[in-house]
Amino acid sequence: MRIAFFVNDLATEFPNYATTMLSWQARQRGHEVFYVTPDDWVLEADETLQAHVRAVPKGKSADHREFFKVLRSGASENMKVNMAEVDVLLLRNDPANDAQDRPWAAESGILFGREAVKRGVIVLNDPDSLGRATNKLYFQSFPAEVRAETIITRNSDDIKAFAKKHKGQIILKPLQGSGGSGVFKLDAGNASNLNQMVEAIGRDGYIIAQEYVDAAKKGDIRLFMLNGHPLSIADKYCALRREQAKGDIRSNIHAGGKAKAVEITARELKVAELIRPKLIADGMFLVGIDIVGEKILEVNVFSPGNLVSCSEMAGVDFSEPIISAVERKVKAKGDYPHDFTNRHLAII
């Protein structure tokens, strides 16, 4: 199998990224591994879709960290590949990371992912659905039962009325963005700064005002979903608790949050079950959901992280069932070459 991983930039990839672990697992199983970035696409005059890829030589590495050294070394080479000869393209970029400085790159994975689908490549997650999920408005399509009450506006009076309804405790964040960037908590201690918060977030577009879920004080639970179901090996779930750094409302690991082991209970599984139909309908193969109490605060459909931490805490390798699922999709496509759309293949 030839499998390509689409990322924002090779220079910003790291050994402990989930993409590195998935790439390592694919190579361990004998597959050819390519890395593609927004700079690399070529649509030829004859309609051939090509890509200037970073090709990792076949072989095995002791772990994903050693694999990363091979990726960065001279052993890996730059080459041009016809995407029609690639079996699977995993879209592992975060459009928000390019939205400000390289807006042309933000949706390139989605745009050329669609072209790859036309040429017989299985693209995960489904690019058409990802196109509708490039901002947090996609989150509003999930059942109200699992969402914190939310309004989306650029009007400060709307936000003030919403804050009053929720006794002055709300979360403010941009409609577009990720990783905890531009997130504020309004409470009695900083209520006088509301106008400044609204102005700061509003410079980049619409503002999400969300009720504050009290359970968030303990952080959130990141749970991976694979093919619409919680990712697990035996009785161990691919999940962790992300606790906020002192004095910070954000639980994101790279924003200072701390990862802790967590036990997944019937409460989290109920939340996962409620959103399962939507994930399946949209061809969302691999997703990270952030749960607080009985609510979901975020659904990361682009490049969910913390796979390495989840695996190390559980003592199992969660990259194995993910790549195994990819292999099954390629086989299903071969067995039924005309029966399934990309969206179907993404979640079977």
Sequence and secondary structure as in RCSB ss.txt:
>XXXX:A:sequence
MRIAFFVNDLATEFPNYATTMLSWQARQRGHEVFYVTPDDWVLEADETLQAHVRAVPKGKSADHREFFKVLRSGA
SENMKVNMAEVDVLLLRNDPANDAQDRPWAAESGILFGREAVKRGVIVLNDPDSLGRATNKLYFQSFPAEVRAET
IITRNSDDIKAFAKKHKGQIILKPLQGSGGSGVFKLDAGNASNLNQMVEAIGRDGYIIAQEYVDAAKKGDIRLFM
LNGHPLSIADKYCALRREQAKGDIRSNIHAGGKAKAVEITARELKVAELIRPKLIADGMFLVGIDIVGEKILEVN
VFSPGNLVSCSEMAGVDFSEPIISAVERKVKAKGDYPHDFTNRHLAII
>XXXX:A:secstr
 EEEEE S GGG  TTSHHHHHHHHHHHTT EEEEE GGGEEE TTS EEEEEEEE SS  SSHHHHHHHHHSTT
SEEEEEEGGG SEEEE   GGGTTTT HHHHTHHHHHHHHHHHTT EEES HHHHHTTSSGGGGGGS GGGB  E
EEES HHHHHHHHHHTTT EEEEESS  TTTT EEE TTTGGGHHHHHHHHHTTS EEEEE  GGGGG EEEEEE
ETTEE EETTEESEEEEE  TT     GGGT EEE     HHHHHHHHHHHHHHHHTT  EEEEEEETTEEEEEE
 S    HHHHHHHHTS THHHHHHHHHHHHHHHHHSTTT  HHHHHH 
